Amino acid sequence: MSFLRKLAEKVTPPKVNLKLNLSDSVFFLGGDIKGELIVSSEEEFDSEEIRCELQCVESAKVQKRIYSPSLKREIFTEVWESATIYSVKPSLSGPLHISKGFSNKFPFNIPIPITMKPTSKSVDRRVTWTIKGVVAVKGRPDAVSPTVEIQVAQPPAAPVVKEVIREVVMVPCKYCGALFPQTEIVCPNCGAKRTA
């Protein structure tokens, strides 16, 4: 019986519930993705690592020549091609013995490079950001949380402050010769009224 149990363990991940709680619904390039990974276990095992996996995938619709057996020639067909343009796997915990009934929160703070692309979806191009939590186990499949698609936007533009420069015309005082602004009625130097 123990042989069958060990064999079953080799092909099944540990019985662990993983849940991601994110601090916001939208994150910004150059900012951080903040949240916590909640891990609760229904069995005892040793984990190698608890981590998050953040990924940005860009997909584009392209024209490809594909051989058609029915037409016996190559035809142009629209297909989606994808490439991972950013991927990071920050560790939240090193090796850890997890007992049955274990429950803990692992906070995370993952920076998003300002140079990456924001989330976008159009007819022929998509940029998708996803995050998931993972409990890695040696010799067994990893326990993985549901993958969550997150919205990553351009950071808001800094407000533009316009400086207004006014030209002030200076006029000389008829009595003392001191210069004062044309908008003044009285000379600040001698107190005489402006004549012109």
Secondary structure by P-SEA (a helix, b strand, c coil): caaaaaaaaaccccbbbbbbbbccccccccccbbbbbbbbbcbbbbbcccbbbbbbbbbbbbbbbbbbccccbbbbbbbbbbbbcbbbbbbcccbbbbccbbbbbbbbbbbbbcccccccccccbbbbbbbbccccccccccccccbbbbbbbcccccbbbbbbbbbbbbbbbcccbbbbbccccccccccccccc
